Amino acid sequence: MSVSIRTATAADEAAFRALWGDYLAFYQMTLPPEVINTTWARILDPASPLTARLAVTEGRVRGFALHHTHISTWGIHPDGYLEDLYLEPEARGLGLGRALIEDLIGIGRASGWHRLYWHTNESNTTARKLYDSFTPTDGHVRYRLML
């Protein structure tokens, strides 16, 4: 099986939206259409820090990694934040999640990032096995205050 990792283009909209819908369902979340539309517009906007990298096999988009960079108070160079990673259920176990993270590691090294980090749900044991193979959890607990 040949795997390619590439940046999303306008032609990927239907595939992305289908995967995004499945991702939201996995986390039992709903978002208003304007949020989803804005996310997609940001992905396509070259001036936006948000980028979507897609895992493609046999010409089919099977998953995504959404990331962006930001400055940090912990280093001179920017950090990369992997905000969302999702693979369709049939694509799990094929190494695509690893390929997406390794792709971001490569981008980060080439771009001079200080670090790459991400969060996941504590109960997401399948993803955590993959993440633990890269690095142990740093023990931080996230707090989210809605404004």
N, C-alpha and C positions, 0 to 999 in steps of 0.2 A: 504494500500500500504506500503510495506516494503522498506525502504531507507537505503542504506549503503554508507558510504563515505570511500574511500580507496585510497591508493597511486597507480598511474599508473604503469603498468608493460608492458613488450614488447608485450604481447598478446593484449593490448589495442590500438595498433598503428592505425589500420584502423578506429576505433571508434573516437579516438582523432583527427586524420587528417580530418575526415568528420566534426566534430564539429568545429575544428580550421578554416576550410574553410568557414563554415557558420558565424563564428565570424568575420572573415576578411570581408566577404560580408556585414555584418551588419554595419561595420564601413567604408564600401566602400574603402577597402584597398586591395592591392595586394603585396605580398612579393615574392622575388625570391625563387625558390625551395631550394637553398642552405641555406637560412635563416630558412625555415621551417624544413629542415632536421637537421640543427644544433640545433634548439629548441628541437626537439624530442630527439636527442642524449643527450642533456644536461639533459632533464627530466629523462632519464634512467641512467645517470652517477651518481653513488653514491658519487663521489667527487665534483659534481656540487652543488651549492647552490639552483638551480632551482628545484622545486618539483611540480608535478601535483597531485592534489587530485581530485578524480572523484566521482560524484554523480551517483549511480547505483540504478535502480528500475527494478524489475523483470528480473534481469540478463542483463540489457541493460544500457550502459553508456549514461546518459542524460545531463551531464554538467561537467564542470571542474572549478577548481580554481588553477591558477598558482601562486606560491609564492616563495619568497626567503628571506633570512635573510641577514642583513648587520650591520656593526658597525655603531654607531651614535655618533655625537658630542653633543647630547642632553641628553645622559644618559650613564650609565656604561654598561648596558646590550644591546644586539643587538635589532634591530627593525625587525619586520616582514612586508614585503611589498607584498600585494596582487596585483600582476601586471595585471592579466587577470581573469575575471570571466564570464562564459557564460553558458547558458542553452538553449537547443533546444526549439523552440517556444512552442511545445506541452507540455513541462515540466514546463512552467512558471505558477506560481500560486499554485504550489504543495508544496511549502516550501523547495524546494531543494537549492535555493540560500541562504536562511537563514541557512539551515543545513551546507552548505559549509563554510559560514562565522563562524558559531558557532564551527565548526570543527577546523578552524584556530585559533580561540580564545583559544580553549582547548590546541592545540599544542603550542601556544605561552605561555600560562601560565605554561605548563609543562616544556617548554624549557627556561623559564626565560626571555622572550622578554620584553623589556621596553614598547613597543606599537606595534599595528598593524595598518597599514594605507593603503589607496588606493586612486585612482583617478577615475573619470568617466567623460564622456562627459556631459557638462552642459545641453544639451537637452535630455539626457537619463532619462526622468522623471520616467519611470517604475522602473528602478534600483535605482534611487535616493530615491524613497519611501521606499524601503527596507533599503538602507543605512542610511537614516534618522531615521529609527527605532532603529538603533544601537547607533548612535552618530550624532550630528549636524556637518555640514561642518565646517571646521576650517577657512574658508575664504581665504585660500591661492590660488593664481593663478599660474598655471604652465607655464613655458617658455621652449621651446624646440629649441635648436640650433643644426641643423644637421651639422656634421663634415665629 
